[in-house]
């Protein structure tokens, strides 16, 4: 009997202890979490792509006549203008060819005069039967042949004069000339494979970058639907970051989209044009080009730490509802913009999302939300970066 009373007393004590714990839990306040109210912002969307610079125009200087180089008339690395002399080839044989062609023309002209005079005389005589019709026809044909010889000799003289002029090799374009590949005394041949020097037009200058065809299609569809608005009347602006990490001060514009997709990579080459008044950009430099795709006025941006991933790889945020209970919400992210995610779907303006205090919450738990304000980031144009995570 005593043993039964002892067991009953212990059971009553245990029930009393459990009741005390439940009452304590009911009296414990809801955990505090930092929340941020979702708002619509204006965001500048861009994508950063690696690229290389390329000359606006390139001219490989080659001789059009053969001969010995007598002199070089430029400084290596200097700026040259179209028509400026670069090299001089020995003109002596070409001057002789001009003189010979001029003499041939003079002889042909003299013979043409005699043939035309004979034709005129026979034309009068044939009317009075002073010569036969055959003699007149022969004289007329000889005069025509003499005039043809004059035309042929004149063309030969013009050709010889062109070759003589080409003994002075001139710059075909404005630009900056590189090192010379021949020296005085070198023998060069007309239209040889080896160039004498290369001239690059560097202001403006091209920057070629590669973008995936899928991303380009996505951009075009958003622009066509009005979801994105370009900043410069339909032109896509481009900013450069140089090899040393510094920003290039002159913005450029997208000028060309290649019409073919590279089969191996599925990418399309984009070409932008940049002013280069100081000659800072040189052909072949590696750069990073930020293509400004446009502005989105109804963007929803959330801090990156608010988005986690579930085992399926989906984006997850915790939303605090009107009853201050935590709800797990699946969201789709478009890209990273600075330290925020651009939300494509899953959130609406006015909803509150948990920013801090994740270790104290789980779905369905009631919390005490504390609004986290960041005035510096509210309503501003977000700076963009290169991430394209979806």
C-alpha positions as CSV (number, residue, x, y, z in Angstrom):
1,X,0.0,0.0,0.0
2,X,2.8,2.4,0.9
3,X,4.5,1.5,-2.5
4,X,1.3,2.5,-4.4
5,X,1.0,5.8,-2.6
6,X,4.7,6.6,-3.5
7,X,4.2,5.8,-7.2
8,X,1.0,8.0,-7.3
9,X,2.9,10.9,-5.7
10,X,5.7,10.6,-8.3
11,X,3.3,10.6,-11.2
12,X,1.5,13.7,-9.8
13,X,4.8,15.5,-9.4
14,X,5.8,14.7,-13.1
15,X,2.5,16.0,-14.4
16,X,2.9,19.1,-12.4
17,X,6.4,19.7,-13.8
18,X,5.2,19.2,-17.4
19,X,2.3,21.7,-16.9
20,X,4.8,24.2,-15.5
21,X,7.0,23.8,-18.7
22,X,4.0,24.3,-21.0
23,X,2.9,27.4,-19.1
24,X,6.4,28.8,-19.3
25,X,6.5,28.1,-23.1
26,X,3.2,29.8,-23.5
27,X,4.4,32.8,-21.6
28,X,7.7,33.0,-23.6
29,X,7.6,35.9,-26.1
30,X,7.8,35.3,-29.9
31,X,11.3,35.6,-31.2
32,X,12.3,38.8,-32.9
33,X,13.4,38.8,-36.5
34,X,14.6,41.6,-38.8
35,X,12.3,42.0,-41.8
36,X,12.3,44.2,-44.8
37,X,9.2,45.3,-46.7
38,X,9.4,44.5,-50.4
39,X,9.2,47.6,-52.6
40,X,9.3,48.3,-56.3
41,X,12.5,50.0,-57.4
42,X,14.1,51.2,-60.6
43,X,17.0,49.0,-61.6
44,X,19.6,49.3,-64.4
45,X,20.2,45.9,-65.9
46,X,23.5,45.0,-67.5
47,X,25.7,42.1,-68.3
48,X,29.5,42.1,-68.2
49,X,31.4,40.2,-70.8
50,X,35.0,39.6,-71.6
51,X,36.3,41.1,-74.9
52,X,39.2,42.3,-76.9
53,X,39.9,45.6,-78.7
54,X,40.3,45.7,-82.5
55,X,41.4,48.5,-84.8
56,X,38.6,50.5,-86.5
57,X,40.5,50.1,-89.7
58,X,43.7,48.2,-90.6
59,X,45.9,48.8,-93.7
60,X,48.8,46.6,-94.5
61,X,51.3,48.6,-96.6
62,X,52.6,46.7,-99.6
63,X,54.5,47.8,-102.7
64,X,52.6,47.9,-106.0
65,X,55.9,48.0,-108.0
66,X,59.1,46.1,-107.7
67,X,62.5,47.7,-106.9
68,X,65.0,48.7,-104.3
69,X,63.9,50.7,-101.2
70,X,65.9,53.9,-101.2
71,X,64.5,55.5,-98.0
72,X,61.9,55.3,-95.2
73,X,60.1,58.6,-94.6
74,X,58.3,57.9,-91.3
75,X,59.0,57.4,-87.6
76,X,57.9,54.0,-86.3
77,X,54.9,54.3,-84.0
78,X,54.0,57.8,-85.3
79,X,50.6,59.0,-86.5
80,X,50.4,59.3,-90.2
81,X,47.8,60.8,-92.5
82,X,46.3,59.3,-95.8
83,X,48.6,60.2,-98.7
84,X,51.7,60.8,-96.6
85,X,54.9,59.3,-98.1
86,X,56.2,56.2,-96.3
87,X,58.8,54.6,-98.5
88,X,60.6,55.5,-101.8
89,X,61.5,52.9,-104.3
90,X,64.3,53.6,-106.9
91,X,62.4,55.4,-109.6
92,X,65.1,55.3,-112.3
93,X,63.7,52.3,-114.4
94,X,60.2,53.6,-114.1
95,X,61.2,57.1,-115.2
96,X,62.9,55.5,-118.2
97,X,59.7,53.6,-119.0
98,X,57.7,56.9,-118.9
99,X,60.2,58.5,-121.3
100,X,60.0,55.6,-123.7
101,X,56.2,55.6,-123.6
102,X,56.2,59.4,-124.2
103,X,58.4,58.9,-127.3
104,X,56.2,56.1,-128.6
105,X,53.2,58.4,-128.2
106,X,54.9,61.2,-130.1
107,X,55.7,58.8,-133.0
108,X,52.2,57.4,-133.1
109,X,50.8,61.0,-133.2
110,X,53.1,61.9,-136.1
111,X,52.1,58.8,-138.1
112,X,48.4,59.5,-137.3
113,X,48.7,63.1,-138.8
114,X,50.3,61.7,-142.0
115,X,47.6,59.0,-142.3
116,X,44.7,61.5,-141.7
117,X,46.1,63.9,-144.3
118,X,46.4,61.1,-146.9
119,X,42.8,60.0,-146.1
120,X,41.6,63.6,-146.7
121,X,43.4,63.9,-150.1
122,X,42.0,60.5,-151.3
123,X,38.5,61.5,-150.2
124,X,38.7,64.5,-152.6
125,X,40.3,62.5,-155.4
126,X,37.9,59.6,-155.3
127,X,35.0,62.0,-156.1
128,X,36.6,62.9,-159.4
129,X,37.9,59.4,-160.1
130,X,41.5,60.5,-159.4
131,X,42.0,57.4,-157.3
132,X,40.2,54.1,-157.1
133,X,37.7,53.4,-154.3
134,X,40.0,50.7,-153.1
135,X,42.8,53.2,-152.6
136,X,40.5,55.5,-150.6
137,X,39.4,52.6,-148.4
138,X,43.0,51.6,-147.7
139,X,43.8,55.2,-146.8
140,X,40.8,55.4,-144.5
141,X,41.7,52.2,-142.7
142,X,45.3,53.3,-142.3
143,X,44.1,56.6,-140.7
144,X,41.9,54.7,-138.2
145,X,44.8,52.3,-137.4
146,X,47.0,55.3,-136.8
147,X,44.5,56.9,-134.4
148,X,44.2,53.5,-132.5
149,X,48.0,53.5,-132.2
150,X,47.9,56.9,-130.6
151,X,45.3,55.8,-128.1
152,X,47.3,52.7,-127.3
153,X,50.5,54.7,-126.8
154,X,48.7,57.2,-124.6
155,X,47.4,54.4,-122.4
156,X,50.9,52.9,-122.2
157,X,52.2,56.3,-121.1
158,X,49.6,56.7,-118.4
159,X,50.4,53.2,-117.1
160,X,54.1,54.0,-117.0
161,X,53.3,57.3,-115.1
162,X,51.2,55.3,-112.6
163,X,54.0,52.9,-111.9
164,X,56.4,55.9,-111.5
165,X,54.1,57.5,-109.0
166,X,53.8,54.2,-107.1
167,X,57.6,54.2,-106.4
168,X,56.6,56.6,-103.6
169,X,54.6,54.3,-101.3
170,X,52.0,56.4,-99.5
171,X,49.8,55.8,-96.4
172,X,46.3,54.6,-97.5
173,X,44.5,55.7,-94.3
174,X,44.9,57.9,-91.3
175,X,46.2,56.1,-88.2
176,X,49.2,55.0,-86.2
177,X,51.9,53.1,-88.1
178,X,53.8,50.2,-86.4
179,X,57.4,49.0,-86.9
180,X,58.9,48.7,-90.4
181,X,59.6,45.2,-91.6
182,X,62.1,46.3,-94.3
183,X,65.1,48.6,-94.3
184,X,66.7,50.8,-97.0
185,X,68.4,48.7,-99.7
186,X,65.9,45.9,-99.4
187,X,64.5,44.5,-102.7
188,X,60.7,44.4,-102.7
189,X,58.2,42.9,-105.2
190,X,54.9,44.2,-106.4
191,X,52.0,42.8,-104.3
192,X,54.2,40.6,-102.2
193,X,52.8,38.6,-99.3
194,X,55.0,40.3,-96.7
195,X,53.7,43.7,-95.7
196,X,56.2,46.5,-95.2
197,X,54.3,48.0,-92.2
198,X,50.8,48.1,-90.7
199,X,48.7,51.1,-90.1
200,X,45.9,51.0,-87.5
201,X,43.1,53.5,-87.2
202,X,42.5,53.7,-83.4
203,X,40.0,56.5,-82.9
204,X,37.4,55.3,-82.7
205,X,38.2,51.7,-81.8
206,X,36.2,48.4,-81.7
207,X,35.6,46.1,-78.8
208,X,34.4,42.6,-79.7
209,X,32.7,40.5,-77.0
210,X,30.8,37.2,-77.1
211,X,27.3,36.7,-75.7
212,X,25.3,33.5,-75.6
213,X,22.5,33.4,-78.3
214,X,20.0,32.5,-75.6
215,X,20.7,35.6,-73.6
216,X,20.5,37.8,-76.7
217,X,17.1,36.3,-77.5
218,X,15.9,37.0,-74.0
219,X,17.1,40.6,-74.2
220,X,15.4,41.2,-77.5
221,X,12.1,39.8,-76.3
222,X,12.2,42.0,-73.2
223,X,12.9,45.1,-75.2
224,X,10.2,44.2,-77.7
225,X,7.6,43.7,-75.0
226,X,8.4,46.9,-73.2
227,X,9.6,45.1,-70.0
228,X,13.0,46.8,-70.5
229,X,13.6,50.4,-71.7
230,X,16.9,51.4,-73.3
231,X,18.7,54.4,-71.9
232,X,19.7,56.0,-75.2
233,X,16.9,55.9,-77.7
234,X,17.2,52.3,-78.6
235,X,21.1,52.3,-78.5
236,X,22.8,50.0,-76.0
237,X,25.5,51.7,-74.0
238,X,28.7,49.9,-73.1
239,X,31.2,50.7,-70.4
240,X,34.8,49.3,-70.2
241,X,37.0,48.0,-67.4
242,X,40.7,47.9,-68.5
243,X,43.2,45.1,-67.8
244,X,44.5,46.9,-64.7
245,X,41.0,47.1,-63.2
246,X,40.5,50.8,-63.9
247,X,37.4,52.1,-65.6
248,X,37.7,53.6,-69.1
249,X,36.3,57.1,-69.0
250,X,34.7,57.2,-72.5
251,X,31.4,55.2,-72.8
252,X,30.7,53.4,-76.1
253,X,27.7,52.0,-78.0
254,X,26.8,48.7,-79.4
255,X,27.3,48.9,-83.2
256,X,27.0,45.4,-84.6
257,X,25.5,42.0,-83.7
258,X,27.1,39.2,-85.8
259,X,24.5,37.4,-88.0
260,X,26.0,33.9,-87.3
261,X,26.0,31.9,-84.1
262,X,29.3,30.1,-83.3
263,X,28.3,26.4,-83.4
264,X,30.9,25.2,-80.9
265,X,30.0,27.7,-78.2
266,X,26.5,28.9,-79.0
267,X,27.7,32.5,-78.8
268,X,27.3,35.6,-80.9
269,X,29.9,38.3,-81.4
270,X,28.8,41.8,-80.3
271,X,30.9,44.8,-81.5
272,X,30.9,48.1,-79.7
273,X,32.5,51.3,-80.8
274,X,34.4,53.5,-78.4
275,X,36.1,56.9,-78.8
276,X,39.8,56.7,-78.2
277,X,41.1,60.3,-78.4
278,X,44.1,59.7,-76.2
279,X,45.2,56.4,-77.8
280,X,44.9,54.5,-74.5
281,X,43.2,51.5,-76.1
282,X,45.4,49.5,-78.4
283,X,44.4,46.5,-80.6
284,X,44.4,43.2,-78.9
285,X,43.9,44.4,-75.3
286,X,41.8,42.3,-73.0
287,X,38.9,44.3,-71.4
288,X,35.6,43.7,-69.7
289,X,32.6,45.3,-71.3
290,X,29.5,46.1,-69.4
291,X,26.6,46.2,-71.8
292,X,23.8,48.3,-70.4
293,X,20.7,46.3,-71.4
294,X,18.2,48.8,-70.1
295,X,16.2,50.1,-67.2
296,X,13.4,48.2,-65.4
297,X,11.0,50.4,-63.4
298,X,9.1,47.7,-61.6
299,X,12.1,45.7,-60.3
300,X,11.8,43.9,-57.0
301,X,15.3,43.7,-55.3
302,X,16.0,41.8,-52.1
303,X,19.3,41.4,-50.2
304,X,21.2,38.3,-51.2
305,X,21.3,36.8,-47.7
306,X,17.5,36.6,-47.7
307,X,17.5,33.9,-50.5
308,X,18.5,30.4,-49.6
309,X,18.3,27.2,-51.7
310,X,16.2,24.1,-51.0
311,X,17.4,20.6,-51.9
312,X,15.9,21.0,-55.3
313,X,17.9,24.1,-56.0
314,X,15.0,26.5,-55.8
315,X,15.2,29.9,-54.3
316,X,13.5,30.2,-50.9
317,X,12.7,33.3,-48.8
318,X,10.8,33.5,-45.5
319,X,7.8,35.8,-45.6
320,X,6.1,37.1,-42.4
321,X,2.3,37.3,-43.0
322,X,-0.3,39.6,-41.5
323,X,-0.6,37.3,-38.5
324,X,3.2,37.5,-37.9
325,X,3.6,33.8,-38.8
326,X,6.5,32.7,-41.0
327,X,5.8,31.3,-44.4
328,X,8.4,29.6,-46.7
329,X,8.1,31.0,-50.2
330,X,9.6,29.7,-53.5
331,X,11.0,32.5,-55.6
332,X,12.7,32.7,-59.0
333,X,15.8,35.0,-59.3
334,X,16.7,36.7,-62.5
335,X,20.2,38.0,-61.7
336,X,22.4,39.5,-59.1
337,X,22.6,43.3,-59.0
338,X,25.2,44.5,-56.6
339,X,24.4,42.8,-53.3
340,X,20.8,42.1,-54.2
341,X,18.8,39.5,-56.2
342,X,16.4,40.7,-58.8
343,X,13.3,38.6,-58.2
344,X,11.5,37.4,-61.3
345,X,8.5,35.8,-59.6
346,X,7.3,34.7,-56.1
347,X,7.1,38.1,-54.3
348,X,4.8,41.0,-54.3
349,X,5.3,44.6,-53.2
350,X,4.3,45.2,-49.6
351,X,5.2,41.7,-48.3
352,X,7.7,41.4,-45.5
353,X,10.7,39.1,-45.8
354,X,13.1,37.9,-43.1
355,X,16.5,39.5,-43.3
356,X,18.1,38.4,-40.0
357,X,17.3,35.8,-37.3
358,X,16.9,32.7,-39.5
359,X,18.2,30.4,-36.8
360,X,15.2,31.3,-34.6
361,X,12.4,30.6,-37.1
362,X,10.7,27.8,-39.0
363,X,7.6,27.7,-41.1
364,X,4.4,28.3,-39.1
365,X,6.2,29.9,-36.1
366,X,4.9,33.2,-34.8
367,X,7.6,35.9,-34.7
368,X,8.0,39.5,-33.6
369,X,9.0,41.4,-36.8
370,X,11.3,44.4,-36.6
371,X,11.5,46.5,-39.8
372,X,15.0,46.9,-41.1
373,X,15.3,50.2,-43.0
374,X,18.1,51.1,-45.4
375,X,17.3,54.6,-46.7
376,X,20.3,54.7,-48.9
377,X,19.0,51.9,-51.0
378,X,15.3,52.8,-51.2
379,X,14.1,54.1,-54.5
380,X,17.6,54.4,-56.1
381,X,18.9,53.1,-59.4
382,X,20.7,49.9,-58.5
383,X,24.3,49.4,-59.8
384,X,24.6,46.3,-61.9
385,X,27.1,43.6,-62.2
386,X,28.0,40.6,-64.3
387,X,26.1,37.8,-62.6
388,X,23.4,36.1,-64.6
389,X,22.3,33.4,-62.1
390,X,18.7,32.2,-62.6
